[in-house]
Amino acid sequence: MTRSPTTVSPPRLSRLDHLSAAERLEQSRQLSRKTRTSVLEMIQHAQLGHIGGDFSVTDILATLFSSVLHVRPEEPLWAERDRFILSKGHAAAALYATLAHQGFFPIEDLLTFMDPLSKLNGHPNRNKVPGVETNTGPLGHGLPVAVGSAIGSALKDQSWRTYVVLGDGELQEGSNWEAIMTAGHRRLGTLTAIVDRNRLQQGARTEDTNTLEPLADKWRSFGWEVHEVDGHDHAALYDVLSAEPGDRPRCVIAHTVKGKGVSFIEDRVEWHHKVPTQDQIEQARREIGE
Ligand SMILES: Cc1ncc(C[n+]2csc(CCOP(=O)(O)OP(=O)(O)O)c2C)c(N)n1
């Protein structure tokens, strides 16, 4: 579609564009360490939470919010912002900590996580939390909403992009496949879906529950461009997530470890929503190294 001169968008400048690549990566990694430490404190405070899925997605969120997304923390509803949806809404603590450390709301608020009347519910609420684009929690809703968002930007001839993070267990919800089919059909080039491929869901391995493989081929067959990356490698994540949109939606299969960063939590199914003891919190803090 041809744009008229009045609708030409300004260049996409991220807040870290003035830094060297090495400095930008260090900021992104630092945000991950801060987020993991905050998540520990929040779960300790609430005695509830989804620590495995939080630590799995932390590096993806840090890369997006530190250096990829075109957003303004001081103006969360800025019309031209990129839209971000955390479809695996049970990882709300990781999203809240990322948002707070990026300045969307005060860091002190994190220690109200799941208190009665707190804005920081167990699942993200758009009406309460600056930076939350869509309410999520029931699995299988985020991608359909993201498809609507990408269709919206195309209809309005806008250049903002839509990013959505899905759990791999979440892909068992059929609604995702309807959305994947629609996005492929409509060639929604501004849409990026990131699959947090940690191979664990609640109580079981994904492949023992319902075979997802060959996962990349499935997305490709629905008309998507597919990339596979190490979901804890900030440089690789930055490269693929910041690439210019093409003429097809993009799926990034991010290979991750559930509970990444803390040895006794990594890749253990029982840590989907277990709460660490005080001793375990201290060991986890040491391993995270913040
Ligand atoms: C529709 C629906 N069914 C069940 C649940 C309960 N639930 C919360 S998390 C989860 C497992 C999700 O697994 P996955 O998407 O792989 O997330 P991750 O392992 O990355 O945390 C389930 C079944 C839910 N939130 N929504």
The ligand as a Gaussian input file, in Angstrom:
#p B3LYP/6-31G(d) Opt

LIG

1 1
 C       -7.674000     -22.134000      29.253000
 C       -6.746000     -22.438000      30.397000
 N       -6.640000     -23.698000      30.845000
 C       -5.817000     -23.985000      31.885000
 C       -5.099000     -22.989000      32.496000
 C       -4.198000     -23.294000      33.677000
 N       -2.784000     -23.203000      33.320000
 C       -2.026000     -22.131000      33.679000
 S       -0.469000     -22.233000      33.134000
 C       -0.738000     -23.729000      32.401000
 C        0.352000     -24.457000      31.666000
 C        0.837000     -23.643000      30.504000
 O        1.961000     -24.227000      29.925000
 P        2.867000     -23.357000      28.977000
 O        2.007000     -22.631000      28.029000
 O        3.874000     -24.266000      28.369000
 O        3.499000     -22.292000      29.954000
 P        4.955000     -22.255000      30.641000
 O        5.458000     -23.660000      30.764000
 O        5.819000     -21.476000      29.726000
 O        4.773000     -21.571000      31.950000
 C       -2.061000     -24.136000      32.598000
 C       -2.634000     -25.402000      32.092000
 C       -5.245000     -21.667000      31.997000
 N       -4.564000     -20.637000      32.512000
 N       -6.060000     -21.417000      30.950000

